[in-house]
Amino acid sequence: MAATTTRVVMPQLGESVHEGTISRWLVKPGDRINEFEPMLEVDTDKVNAEVPAPVSGILREILAKEGDTIAAGAEIAVIETSGAQRVRPSEAPTLERAAEPQPPRRDEDGGREHYYSPAVLTVASELKVDLSKVAGTGLGGRVTRKDVQDYAAKATAAGVASQSANAATKRGQGDQVVPLTRARKLIAENMARSKQTIPHAWQTQEVDMSGVVANRNANKVQFQQHERYSLTYLPYVMAAAAAGLREHPMVNSTFNDTEIIVHSDINLGVSVGMEDTLLVPVVRKADSLSLGGLARAVNDLAASARSKQLKADELAGGTFTVNNSGTFGTLFSYSVINPGQTGILTMGAIVERPVAAQGMIGIKPMMYLCFSLDHRVLDGLQASRFLTSVRVWLEAVTVETPIF
């Protein structure tokens, strides 16, 4: 029976992820593989992920080497699915054998073995980094190229590895050149694409957060004791945004040049900023969750993001984004829209200040809500109505508003 083959392609590991770097092949030509078993490990700016085999069969050919950066949808391997005989290692093509991981290097104490991909070995050689001193953050504690670059950058700053000119080179009186990480390059490309293709417009409203502050103060101690993490103001704004999106569905949409797609589900992306990257994990069907449920979802996603344990599908499918720049004391922040969405809502810091109401002046906790919108989809009237709905929802919160 004639053999049939399946071409394996690079998957898209996230909504805004368009390429991935092959960090390690877990199989070699001639190996029999089973459907859904991991074939290789891939690094992107957002996640480290294992790619499973799409079918069962014999791996006949590897088309992309470790360290190669491959576009989503490009072919990376060939699996023979019928009429296949196992290939002896000596019969495998030399190109594919060259892509296999380097031999293991054992720790000096005779402990566990570490496998380093060719890309890691290359960058370690260039930056003069001793890999035995680098802590791995990849799958199973694997050392990635970024781990090596980060180690070299820190060593340079501390004066430990002054030879690492590629990581951070001193020039002139105090000038420093810091190479762009792959994550920073992709973030830059994504943000530039947003500003170049989306005609941004902005609106701001001031919100009296008296009821929200009172509700949080009344519940935060019990919430902390029961849930083991803090009740923040972010879930309140997320709940208000979800209610506003349900009332004004055009805000929960996507513009794709020929039509506007209004999404039925409200999947809120939440910006999580870290030292070297920005992630936007997604809370699905946010309008179905209570304030406590939203707080739990955000806490779980943020913890996964900071420990680099986010799954690819947790970063995909967002229909709108909420950003909390007020955490750092920022009052106004007109954020850049995530491509594929119509808007992003940013909450500023809650600040007590004098406010005139009904002919009297009082001190109230006030917050600015800043709405960045795609002017191709929304006009000023629609945007104002949405923003007003969010403000009215927040100002209607009282001490009695349930958390769960």
Secondary structure, 3 states (H helix, E strand, C coil): CCCEEEEEECCCCCCCCCEEEEEEECCCCCCEECCCCEEEEEECCCCEEEEECCCCEEEEEECCCCCCEEECCCEEEEEEEECCCCCCHHHCCHHHHCCCCCCCEECCCCCCEECCCHHHHHHHHHHCCCHHHCCCCCHHHCCCHHHHHHHHHHHHHCCCCCCCCCCCEEECCCEEECCCCHHHHHHHHHHHHHHHHCCEEEEEEEEECHHHHHHHHHHHHHHHHHHCCCCCCHHHHHHHHHHHHHHCHHHCEEECCCCEEECCCCCEEECEECCCCEECCEECCHHHCCHHHHHHHHHHHHHHHHCCCCCHHHCCCCCEEEEEHHHHCCCCCCCCCCCCCCEEEEECCCEEEEEEECCEEEEEEEEEEEEEEECCCCCHHHHHHHHHHHHHHHHCCCCCCCCC
